[in-house]
Amino acid sequence: MTSSARAAFYAWYEKQQGVFDFQHEFLIYCISDVDILQRCCGQFRQLIKALVKVEPFGEAITFASTANLAYRRGFMPRDSIAIIPNLGYHPARQFSLKASRWLSWLGRDLPIQHAWNGGEVQFGNFTVDGYDENTRTIYEFYGWYWHGCPICFPDLATEIHPHRSQYTYQSLYELTLAREFKLKEQGFQVVNTILTSNSKKTQFFKIL
């Protein structure tokens, strides 16, 4: 600030008689800001749904994914480009890198079969992360994103999974518990580790 500008500011400031309540003004500003954002999001949602029949906040999470879905749904010529499913062509055969690292770490002392050691084992409809045949022990790695986690997602019952839109995190969590119960009913021991989004385990698995 130049000397002349500083002098002009203080001349104006000395004439002010009212009290500037920063906390009050800041609250008003934030309320107004959120109101504007809410109105804009509502207008954007209505416009996108009317023009390209895409629910931008329910079916996509970025402008890019919204545009991509709009093109595929309304403009892309039929049978022109292959659309790979979100979970790949063989989703049941996917395995977690962290799970394999965890099982390899446990496998230093235990004969555990897993994706990196002989392949995953299947029991009926269930493919398990790891299995020790000697003790009939199944090892399961529950990542918070794919299995649901009451700690990471307190609103489990209402929050929809972005890649499995037919499920809420609550239903994924219940499926995980039901799966484990059925395995135990068949006489298996089940050892699991639950990885939350902010636990010490997260840091541990980063260095495995």
SEDREN-208310 format. One line per 8 residues: number of its first residue (from 0); their letters; for each residue z, x, y of N, C-alpha, C. Coordinates in nm, 4 decimals, decimal comma. Layout:
NUM) A) Z X Y Z X Y Z X Y ~ ...;
This chain:
0) MTSSARAA) 0,0000 0,0851 -0,1192 0,0000 0,0000 0,0000 0,0000 0,0886 0,1241 ~ -0,0889 0,0594 0,2149 -0,0966 0,1386 0,3384 0,0209 0,1036 0,4292 ~ 0,0447 0,1889 0,5287 0,1563 0,1657 0,6218 0,1385 0,0356 0,6982 ~ 0,0145 0,0084 0,7401 -0,0103 -0,1149 0,8160 0,0080 -0,2386 0,7283 ~ -0,0385 -0,2310 0,6029 -0,0215 -0,3437 0,5112 0,1256 -0,3659 0,4796 ~ 0,2001 -0,2554 0,4643 0,3436 -0,2657 0,4366 0,4162 -0,3314 0,5532 ~ 0,3804 -0,2900 0,6759 0,4433 -0,3477 0,7949 0,4123 -0,4965 0,8057 ~ 0,2872 -0,5339 0,7744 0,2481 -0,6749 0,7809 0,3229 -0,7566 0,6762;
8) FYAWYEKQ) 0,3412 -0,6988 0,5576 0,4127 -0,7701 0,4516 0,5575 -0,7960 0,4917 ~ 0,6247 -0,6918 0,5440 0,7653 -0,7091 0,5801 0,7818 -0,8025 0,6990 ~ 0,6846 -0,8028 0,7903 0,6898 -0,8968 0,9028 0,6836 -1,0405 0,8519 ~ 0,5958 -1,0627 0,7526 0,5863 -1,1965 0,6913 0,7125 -1,2294 0,6128 ~ 0,7627 -1,1309 0,5393 0,8783 -1,1524 0,4524 1,0026 -1,1907 0,5325 ~ 1,0225 -1,1255 0,6474 1,1408 -1,1518 0,7288 1,1423 -1,2936 0,7846 ~ 1,0251 -1,3557 0,7936 1,0166 -1,4912 0,8485 1,0447 -1,5988 0,7436 ~ 1,0448 -1,5590 0,6149 1,0651 -1,6567 0,5084 1,2122 -1,6961 0,5000;
16) QGVFDFQH) 1,2380 -1,8267 0,4937 1,3752 -1,8774 0,4926 1,4187 -1,9290 0,3545 ~ 1,3215 -1,9677 0,2722 1,3554 -2,0253 0,1423 1,3942 -1,9198 0,0393 ~ 1,4503 -1,9672 -0,0743 1,4889 -1,8791 -0,1852 1,3827 -1,8898 -0,2948 ~ 1,3335 -1,7757 -0,3386 1,2339 -1,7744 -0,4465 1,3073 -1,7612 -0,5799 ~ 1,3053 -1,8687 -0,6576 1,3711 -1,8708 -0,7892 1,2674 -1,8302 -0,8945 ~ 1,2699 -1,7040 -0,9316 1,1680 -1,6523 -1,0229 1,1705 -1,7236 -1,1582 ~ 1,2886 -1,7433 -1,2164 1,2983 -1,8064 -1,3480 1,2403 -1,9480 -1,3465 ~ 1,2675 -2,0225 -1,2391 1,2144 -2,1584 -1,2275 1,0627 -2,1565 -1,2149;
24) EFLIYCIS) 1,0121 -2,0688 -1,1282 0,8678 -2,0605 -1,1070 0,7963 -2,0124 -1,2337 ~ 0,8617 -1,9203 -1,3042 0,8029 -1,8669 -1,4270 0,7927 -1,9759 -1,5337 ~ 0,8965 -2,0602 -1,5431 0,8961 -2,1701 -1,6399 0,7843 -2,2692 -1,6080 ~ 0,7698 -2,3033 -1,4802 0,6637 -2,3957 -1,4390 0,5269 -2,3382 -1,4737 ~ 0,5108 -2,2080 -1,4484 0,3834 -2,1417 -1,4780 0,3531 -2,1478 -1,6281 ~ 0,4528 -2,1197 -1,7116 0,4316 -2,1193 -1,8569 0,3974 -2,2588 -1,9083 ~ 0,4676 -2,3605 -1,8578 0,4388 -2,4982 -1,8997 0,2963 -2,5355 -1,8629 ~ 0,2560 -2,4986 -1,7411 0,1195 -2,5276 -1,6962 0,0172 -2,4537 -1,7813;
32) DVDILQRC) 0,0478 -2,3287 -1,8143 -0,0435 -2,2467 -1,8936 -0,0649 -2,3073 -2,0325 ~ 0,0437 -2,3508 -2,0954 0,0345 -2,4109 -2,2285 -0,0399 -2,5442 -2,2228 ~ -0,0154 -2,6211 -2,1173 -0,0844 -2,7494 -2,1014 -0,2351 -2,7286 -2,0892 ~ -0,2747 -2,6290 -2,0101 -0,4174 -2,5983 -1,9935 -0,4785 -2,5548 -2,1264 ~ -0,4060 -2,4684 -2,1993 -0,4549 -2,4211 -2,3285 -0,4712 -2,5367 -2,4270 ~ -0,3733 -2,6267 -2,4298 -0,3797 -2,7418 -2,5209 -0,5001 -2,8300 -2,4888 ~ -0,5222 -2,8554 -2,3599 -0,6353 -2,9394 -2,3189 -0,7681 -2,8735 -2,3555 ~ -0,7767 -2,7434 -2,3312 -0,9006 -2,6708 -2,3618 -0,9285 -2,6699 -2,5117;
40) CGQFRQLI) -0,8231 -2,6483 -2,5918 -0,8409 -2,6483 -2,7375 -0,8862 -2,7859 -2,7861 ~ -0,8295 -2,8909 -2,7271 -0,8695 -3,0254 -2,7655 -1,0152 -3,0536 -2,7323 ~ -1,0582 -3,0113 -2,6121 -1,1973 -3,0305 -2,5727 -1,2916 -2,9488 -2,6609 ~ -1,2502 -2,8257 -2,6905 -1,3315 -2,7385 -2,7758 -1,3471 -2,7997 -2,9148 ~ -1,2369 -2,8499 -2,9704 -1,2397 -2,9103 -3,1042 -1,3327 -3,0307 -3,1074 ~ -1,3212 -3,1183 -3,0077 -1,4065 -3,2374 -3,0036 -1,5538 -3,2001 -2,9916 ~ -1,5823 -3,1000 -2,9075 -1,7204 -3,0580 -2,8853 -1,7821 -3,0002 -3,0119 ~ -1,7090 -2,9104 -3,0793 -1,7606 -2,8464 -3,2004 -1,7804 -2,9491 -3,3121;
48) KALVKVEP) -1,6849 -3,0402 -3,3284 -1,6975 -3,1425 -3,4331 -1,8173 -3,2336 -3,4066 ~ -1,8412 -3,2652 -3,2790 -1,9525 -3,3538 -3,2449 -2,0875 -3,2849 -3,2622 ~ -2,0948 -3,1559 -3,2266 -2,2228 -3,0847 -3,2295 -2,2610 -3,0351 -3,3686 ~ -2,1664 -2,9752 -3,4395 -2,2018 -2,9091 -3,5663 -2,1168 -2,9552 -3,6850 ~ -2,0317 -3,0557 -3,6622 -1,9512 -3,1147 -3,7711 -1,8648 -3,0113 -3,8436 ~ -1,8006 -2,9255 -3,7650 -1,7082 -2,8251 -3,8187 -1,5722 -2,8462 -3,7530 ~ -1,4659 -2,8427 -3,8343 -1,3299 -2,8497 -3,7821 -1,2853 -2,7063 -3,7521 ~ -1,2922 -2,6616 -3,6243 -1,2710 -2,5196 -3,5935 -1,1317 -2,4676 -3,6256;
56) FGEAITFA) -1,0305 -2,5524 -3,6184 -0,8947 -2,5051 -3,6435 -0,8495 -2,5300 -3,7875 ~ -0,9241 -2,6094 -3,8616 -0,8875 -2,6372 -3,9995 -0,9722 -2,5643 -4,1013 ~ -1,0981 -2,5369 -4,0668 -1,1904 -2,4733 -4,1611 -1,2219 -2,3286 -4,1255 ~ -1,1886 -2,2862 -4,0060 -1,2193 -2,1497 -3,9625 -1,1077 -2,1021 -3,8700 ~ -1,0937 -1,9708 -3,8584 -0,9854 -1,9181 -3,7748 -1,0358 -1,8272 -3,6638 ~ -1,1663 -1,8019 -3,6568 -1,2240 -1,7207 -3,5496 -1,3517 -1,7875 -3,5004 ~ -1,3980 -1,7470 -3,3814 -1,5256 -1,7978 -3,3309 -1,6387 -1,7591 -3,4260 ~ -1,6308 -1,6366 -3,4786 -1,7363 -1,5883 -3,5681 -1,7444 -1,6736 -3,6946;
64) STANLAYR) -1,6296 -1,7041 -3,7554 -1,6314 -1,7844 -3,8784 -1,6723 -1,9288 -3,8495 ~ -1,6385 -1,9787 -3,7304 -1,6824 -2,1132 -3,6912 -1,8340 -2,1183 -3,6785 ~ -1,8907 -2,0174 -3,6097 -2,0361 -2,0118 -3,5923 -2,1068 -1,9944 -3,7264 ~ -2,0489 -1,9113 -3,8127 -2,1083 -1,8875 -3,9441 -2,1117 -2,0158 -4,0266 ~ -2,0004 -2,0893 -4,0252 -1,9930 -2,2137 -4,1012 -2,0872 -2,3188 -4,0438 ~ -2,0963 -2,3239 -3,9107 -2,1868 -2,4199 -3,8462 -2,3317 -2,3918 -3,8849 ~ -2,3684 -2,2639 -3,8877 -2,5053 -2,2277 -3,9254 -2,5330 -2,2640 -4,0711 ~ -2,4397 -2,2290 -4,1593 -2,4596 -2,2572 -4,3014 -2,4652 -2,4071 -4,3293;
72) RGFMPRDS) -2,3847 -2,4816 -4,2574 -2,3751 -2,6247 -4,2837 -2,4910 -2,7044 -4,2236 ~ -2,5406 -2,6617 -4,1068 -2,6375 -2,7456 -4,0388 -2,7741 -2,6878 -4,0104 ~ -2,7886 -2,5545 -4,0241 -2,9135 -2,4934 -3,9794 -2,9798 -2,4011 -4,0822 ~ -2,9055 -2,3483 -4,1757 -2,9620 -2,2532 -4,2703 -3,0533 -2,3245 -4,3697 ~ -3,1760 -2,2765 -4,3870 -3,2673 -2,3387 -4,4846 -3,2069 -2,3349 -4,6253 ~ -3,2252 -2,4395 -4,6992 -3,1688 -2,4511 -4,8336 -3,2228 -2,3409 -4,9255 ~ -3,1339 -2,2828 -5,0067 -3,1687 -2,1802 -5,1060 -3,2323 -2,0565 -5,0436 ~ -3,1971 -2,0262 -4,9191 -3,2555 -1,9088 -4,8527 -3,1667 -1,7853 -4,8625;
80) IAIIPNLG) -3,0347 -1,8037 -4,8599 -2,9407 -1,6914 -4,8661 -2,8274 -1,7297 -4,9609 ~ -2,7903 -1,6380 -5,0472 -2,6781 -1,6639 -5,1383 -2,5480 -1,6657 -5,0594 ~ -2,4637 -1,7640 -5,0863 -2,3329 -1,7732 -5,0219 -2,2274 -1,7362 -5,1254 ~ -2,1648 -1,6208 -5,1071 -2,0642 -1,5740 -5,2019 -1,9343 -1,6506 -5,1781 ~ -1,8736 -1,7079 -5,2807 -1,7464 -1,7793 -5,2639 -1,6401 -1,6885 -5,2039 ~ -1,5436 -1,7491 -5,1325 -1,4380 -1,6719 -5,0668 -1,3659 -1,5776 -5,1619 ~ -1,3429 -1,6232 -5,2847 -1,2685 -1,5427 -5,3818 -1,3600 -1,4720 -5,4808 ~ -1,4915 -1,4663 -5,4488 -1,5849 -1,3999 -5,5382 -1,6326 -1,4930 -5,6481;
88) YHPARQFS) -1,7226 -1,4412 -5,7326 -1,7785 -1,5231 -5,8399 -1,6846 -1,5362 -5,9595 ~ -1,5900 -1,4446 -5,9701 -1,4939 -1,4495 -6,0816 -1,3523 -1,4370 -6,0258 ~ -1,3040 -1,5397 -5,9537 -1,1728 -1,5292 -5,8894 -1,0584 -1,5070 -5,9866 ~ -1,0715 -1,5583 -6,1079 -0,9622 -1,5430 -6,2047 -0,9449 -1,3983 -6,2483 ~ -1,0477 -1,3140 -6,2278 -1,0414 -1,1759 -6,2745 -0,9993 -1,0800 -6,1643 ~ -0,9711 -1,1329 -6,0451 -0,9268 -1,0450 -5,9382 -0,7846 -0,9978 -5,9665 ~ -0,7547 -0,8764 -5,9215 -0,6184 -0,8281 -5,9366 -0,5768 -0,7565 -5,8093 ~ -0,4478 -0,7497 -5,7887 -0,3926 -0,6927 -5,6671 -0,3779 -0,5417 -5,6799;
96) LKASRWLS) -0,4206 -0,4708 -5,5752 -0,4048 -0,3257 -5,5727 -0,2571 -0,2894 -5,5746 ~ -0,1776 -0,3620 -5,4958 -0,0332 -0,3348 -5,4919 0,0297 -0,3616 -5,6286 ~ -0,0146 -0,4686 -5,6951 0,0403 -0,4998 -5,8276 0,0114 -0,3871 -5,9254 ~ -0,1108 -0,3359 -5,9226 -0,1482 -0,2282 -6,0147 -0,0699 -0,1012 -5,9856 ~ -0,0451 -0,0743 -5,8586 0,0353 0,0435 -5,8230 0,1789 0,0274 -5,8714 ~ 0,2325 -0,0933 -5,8532 0,3692 -0,1207 -5,8985 0,3798 -0,1047 -6,0495 ~ 0,2833 -0,1588 -6,1232 0,2860 -0,1510 -6,2692 0,2637 -0,0086 -6,3181 ~ 0,1804 0,0674 -6,2475 0,1607 0,2083 -6,2834 0,2897 0,2861 -6,2628;
104) WLGRDLPI) 0,3619 0,2517 -6,1560 0,4893 0,3183 -6,1276 0,5913 0,2853 -6,2365 ~ 0,5991 0,1554 -6,2748 0,6894 0,1170 -6,3839 0,6452 0,1794 -6,5159 ~ 0,5142 0,1955 -6,5319 0,4581 0,2463 -6,6563 0,4868 0,3920 -6,6845 ~ 0,5531 0,4588 -6,5925 0,5942 0,5973 -6,6208 0,6916 0,6012 -6,7381 ~ 0,7708 0,4934 -6,7509 0,8721 0,4891 -6,8568 0,8504 0,3757 -6,9561 ~ 0,7534 0,2874 -6,9278 0,7324 0,1706 -7,0136 0,5853 0,1588 -7,0523 ~ 0,5557 0,1127 -7,1750 0,4161 0,0972 -7,2189 0,3563 -0,0352 -7,1701 ~ 0,3298 -0,0437 -7,0407 0,2814 -0,1690 -6,9816 0,1288 -0,1680 -6,9738;
112) QHAWNGGE) 0,0677 -0,2696 -7,0295 -0,0773 -0,2868 -7,0193 -0,1076 -0,3686 -6,8940 ~ -0,2015 -0,3186 -6,8120 -0,2378 -0,3899 -6,6889 -0,3812 -0,3540 -6,6526 ~ -0,4255 -0,3950 -6,5359 -0,5663 -0,3793 -6,4969 -0,6128 -0,2348 -6,5023 ~ -0,5248 -0,1406 -6,4694 -0,5619 0,0011 -6,4706 -0,5267 0,0698 -6,6021 ~ -0,4719 -0,0055 -6,6959 -0,4295 0,0543 -6,8223 -0,4598 -0,0418 -6,9369 ~ -0,5857 -0,0462 -6,9783 -0,6251 -0,1318 -7,0897 -0,6688 -0,2712 -7,0523 ~ -0,6581 -0,3078 -6,9241 -0,6998 -0,4408 -6,8805 -0,5882 -0,5431 -6,8864 ~ -0,6022 -0,6477 -6,8079 -0,5010 -0,7527 -6,8052 -0,5032 -0,8343 -6,9352;
120) VQFGNFTV) -0,3868 -0,8861 -6,9718 -0,3713 -0,9630 -7,0955 -0,3690 -1,1123 -7,0621 ~ -0,4340 -1,1914 -7,1474 -0,4398 -1,3357 -7,1251 -0,3633 -1,4096 -7,2338 ~ -0,2805 -1,5057 -7,1910 -0,2084 -1,5936 -7,2824 -0,2466 -1,7372 -7,2474 ~ -0,3289 -1,7990 -7,3306 -0,3767 -1,9336 -7,2994 -0,4589 -1,9318 -7,1718 ~ -0,4188 -2,0126 -7,0753 -0,4893 -2,0186 -6,9476 -0,4391 -1,9162 -6,8467 ~ -0,3364 -1,8398 -6,8840 -0,2740 -1,7487 -6,7890 -0,3149 -1,6036 -6,8150 ~ -0,3622 -1,5375 -6,7118 -0,3836 -1,3934 -6,7160 -0,2691 -1,3294 -6,6393 ~ -0,1932 -1,2424 -6,7059 -0,0725 -1,1867 -6,6448 -0,1020 -1,0492 -6,5868;
128) DGYDENTR) -0,0197 -1,0094 -6,4900 -0,0411 -0,8804 -6,4238 -0,0144 -0,7638 -6,5181 ~ 0,0940 -0,7722 -6,5928 0,1281 -0,6644 -6,6852 0,1997 -0,7179 -6,8080 ~ 0,1891 -0,6427 -6,9208 0,2523 -0,6903 -7,0447 0,2964 -0,5731 -7,1300 ~ 0,4222 -0,5810 -7,1754 0,4783 -0,4834 -7,2685 0,4913 -0,5523 -7,4041 ~ 0,4019 -0,5179 -7,4968 0,3978 -0,5850 -7,6269 0,5229 -0,5582 -7,7086 ~ 0,5821 -0,4404 -7,6928 0,6997 -0,4044 -7,7728 0,8175 -0,4983 -7,7476 ~ 0,8332 -0,5397 -7,6238 0,9479 -0,6242 -7,5880 0,9068 -0,7666 -7,5508 ~ 0,7770 -0,7974 -7,5628 0,7234 -0,9279 -7,5226 0,7654 -0,9623 -7,3794;
136) TIYEFYGW) 0,7501 -0,8616 -7,2930 0,7877 -0,8789 -7,1527 0,6633 -0,8848 -7,0646 ~ 0,6558 -0,9882 -6,9842 0,5460 -1,0051 -6,8884 0,5946 -0,9606 -6,7510 ~ 0,5105 -0,8860 -6,6819 0,5423 -0,8396 -6,5468 0,4484 -0,9083 -6,4474 ~ 0,5077 -0,9746 -6,3485 0,4296 -1,0483 -6,2499 0,4610 -0,9999 -6,1086 ~ 0,3557 -0,9809 -6,0305 0,3688 -0,9371 -5,8917 0,3344 -1,0554 -5,8015 ~ 0,4322 -1,1039 -5,7255 0,4106 -1,2206 -5,6405 0,3959 -1,1773 -5,4945 ~ 0,2732 -1,1653 -5,4506 0,2489 -1,1355 -5,3094 0,2678 -1,2613 -5,2260 ~ 0,3234 -1,2462 -5,1078 0,3573 -1,3620 -5,0243 0,2347 -1,4438 -4,9857;
144) YWHGCPIC) 0,1187 -1,3788 -4,9711 0,0010 -1,4493 -4,9202 -0,0588 -1,5440 -5,0235 ~ -0,0641 -1,5014 -5,1501 -0,1316 -1,5807 -5,2537 -0,0373 -1,6695 -5,3332 ~ 0,0915 -1,6399 -5,3318 0,1851 -1,7165 -5,4145 0,2798 -1,8041 -5,3330 ~ 0,2751 -1,7933 -5,2010 0,3680 -1,8696 -5,1183 0,5031 -1,8021 -5,1155 ~ 0,5710 -1,8125 -5,0027 0,7014 -1,7473 -4,9896 0,7858 -1,8271 -4,8902 ~ 0,9007 -1,8807 -4,9323 0,9855 -1,9592 -4,8417 1,0347 -1,8789 -4,7222 ~ 1,0433 -1,7460 -4,7366 1,0898 -1,6620 -4,6265 0,9792 -1,6436 -4,5232 ~ 0,8586 -1,6150 -4,5715 0,7462 -1,5897 -4,4807 0,6912 -1,7180 -4,4204;
152) FPDLATEI) 0,7003 -1,8281 -4,4950 0,6419 -1,9546 -4,4502 0,7473 -2,0650 -4,4566 ~ 0,8327 -2,0759 -4,3539 0,9363 -2,1798 -4,3564 0,8792 -2,3216 -4,3576 ~ 0,7556 -2,3381 -4,3074 0,6916 -2,4700 -4,3098 0,5967 -2,4802 -4,4293 ~ 0,6482 -2,4468 -4,5470 0,5657 -2,4416 -4,6681 0,4920 -2,5719 -4,6963 ~ 0,5583 -2,6829 -4,6717 0,5038 -2,8118 -4,7137 0,3824 -2,8543 -4,6322 ~ 0,3674 -2,7996 -4,5116 0,2589 -2,8453 -4,4239 0,1541 -2,7390 -4,3956 ~ 0,1863 -2,6126 -4,4180 0,0923 -2,5054 -4,3820 -0,0138 -2,4883 -4,4907 ~ -0,1404 -2,5046 -4,4522 -0,2521 -2,4956 -4,5462 -0,2935 -2,3501 -4,5632;
160) HPHRSQYT) -0,3212 -2,3115 -4,6885 -0,3670 -2,1751 -4,7139 -0,5105 -2,1600 -4,6635 ~ -0,5398 -2,0577 -4,5819 -0,6735 -2,0444 -4,5224 -0,7857 -2,0202 -4,6222 ~ -0,7563 -1,9607 -4,7392 -0,8602 -1,9336 -4,8378 -0,8583 -2,0312 -4,9555 ~ -0,7530 -2,1105 -4,9645 -0,7442 -2,2106 -5,0712 -0,7012 -2,3416 -5,0056 ~ -0,7953 -2,4005 -4,9329 -0,7632 -2,5119 -4,8435 -0,7156 -2,6370 -4,9164 ~ -0,7310 -2,6421 -5,0483 -0,6809 -2,7578 -5,1235 -0,5308 -2,7465 -5,1492 ~ -0,4707 -2,6320 -5,1111 -0,3287 -2,6095 -5,1365 -0,2533 -2,5816 -5,0070 ~ -0,1281 -2,6267 -5,0032 -0,0339 -2,5780 -4,9028 0,0385 -2,4585 -4,9647;
168) YQSLYELT) 0,1112 -2,3832 -4,8819 0,1885 -2,2725 -4,9372 0,2983 -2,3249 -5,0305 ~ 0,3471 -2,4454 -5,0035 0,4479 -2,5057 -5,0907 0,3914 -2,5300 -5,2299 ~ 0,2700 -2,5861 -5,2371 0,2114 -2,6150 -5,3684 0,1796 -2,4863 -5,4438 ~ 0,1384 -2,3809 -5,3725 0,1140 -2,2519 -5,4379 0,2438 -2,1945 -5,4943 ~ 0,3514 -2,2070 -5,4166 0,4813 -2,1577 -5,4615 0,5281 -2,2346 -5,5849 ~ 0,5089 -2,3666 -5,5843 0,5493 -2,4483 -5,6992 0,4649 -2,4164 -5,8223 ~ 0,3359 -2,3898 -5,8030 0,2498 -2,3504 -5,9151 0,2959 -2,2182 -5,9751 ~ 0,3389 -2,1267 -5,8882 0,3886 -1,9971 -5,9351 0,5128 -2,0156 -6,0213;
176) LAREFKLK) 0,6058 -2,0989 -5,9746 0,7290 -2,1242 -6,0509 0,6992 -2,1957 -6,1824 ~ 0,6058 -2,2916 -6,1793 0,5700 -2,3654 -6,3013 0,5041 -2,2734 -6,4029 ~ 0,4201 -2,1832 -6,3548 0,3530 -2,0870 -6,4428 0,4566 -1,9993 -6,5128 ~ 0,5539 -1,9488 -6,4357 0,6566 -1,8627 -6,4935 0,7403 -1,9393 -6,5958 ~ 0,7713 -2,0649 -6,5665 0,8497 -2,1471 -6,6590 0,7759 -2,1656 -6,7917 ~ 0,6449 -2,1905 -6,7851 0,5662 -2,2118 -6,9067 0,5588 -2,0843 -6,9905 ~ 0,5505 -1,9700 -6,9248 0,5482 -1,8431 -6,9984 0,6814 -1,8193 -7,0693 ~ 0,7910 -1,8516 -7,0016 0,9227 -1,8356 -7,0631 0,9399 -1,9319 -7,1802;
184) EQGFQVVN) 0,8812 -2,0523 -7,1689 0,8879 -2,1500 -7,2779 0,8215 -2,0970 -7,4045 ~ 0,7231 -2,0086 -7,3879 0,6520 -1,9517 -7,5022 0,7256 -1,8320 -7,5616 ~ 0,8439 -1,8020 -7,5085 0,9257 -1,6961 -7,5659 0,9116 -1,5609 -7,4995 ~ 0,8407 -1,5538 -7,3881 0,8247 -1,4267 -7,3181 0,9386 -1,4057 -7,2186 ~ 0,9760 -1,2799 -7,2013 1,0603 -1,2441 -7,0886 0,9676 -1,2228 -6,9682 ~ 1,0108 -1,2634 -6,8527 0,9278 -1,2468 -6,7333 1,0054 -1,1680 -6,6283 ~ 0,9488 -1,0552 -6,5897 1,0045 -0,9737 -6,4819 0,9093 -0,9846 -6,3637 ~ 0,9624 -1,0216 -6,2483 0,8741 -1,0340 -6,1324 0,9292 -0,9583 -6,0128;
192) TILTSNSK) 0,8421 -0,9262 -5,9224 0,8833 -0,8739 -5,7925 0,8135 -0,9583 -5,6877 ~ 0,8873 -0,9973 -5,5864 0,8338 -1,0819 -5,4800 0,8200 -0,9977 -5,3543 ~ 0,6979 -0,9869 -5,3045 0,6717 -0,9067 -5,1850 0,6603 -0,9987 -5,0650 ~ 0,7603 -0,9949 -4,9765 0,7534 -1,0735 -4,8536 0,6810 -0,9928 -4,7471 ~ 0,6429 -1,0588 -4,6380 0,5602 -0,9937 -4,5360 0,6363 -0,8906 -4,4548 ~ 0,7691 -0,8960 -4,4552 0,8443 -0,8039 -4,3704 0,9607 -0,7381 -4,4445 ~ 0,9495 -0,7256 -4,5759 1,0600 -0,6703 -4,6530 1,0492 -0,5186 -4,6640 ~ 1,1580 -0,4556 -4,7110 1,1568 -0,3117 -4,7350 1,0583 -0,2764 -4,8455;
200) KTQFFKIL) 1,0342 -0,3730 -4,9365 0,9379 -0,3487 -5,0442 0,7989 -0,3210 -4,9877 ~ 0,7661 -0,3883 -4,8757 0,6343 -0,3685 -4,8153 0,6144 -0,2222 -4,7804 ~ 0,7169 -0,1602 -4,7213 0,7080 -0,0187 -4,6869 0,7012 0,0672 -4,8127 ~ 0,7758 0,0251 -4,9162 0,7759 0,1008 -5,0411 0,6376 0,1028 -5,1044 ~ 0,5711 -0,0139 -5,1083 0,4401 -0,0213 -5,1728 0,3328 0,0527 -5,0939 ~ 0,3567 0,0748 -4,9649 0,2597 0,1493 -4,8852 0,2541 0,2963 -4,9263 ~ 0,3658 0,3468 -4,9820 0,3688 0,4888 -5,0170 0,3489 0,5126 -5,1663 ~ 0,3344 0,4062 -5,2445 0,3106 0,4237 -5,3886 0,1751 0,4901 -5,4127;
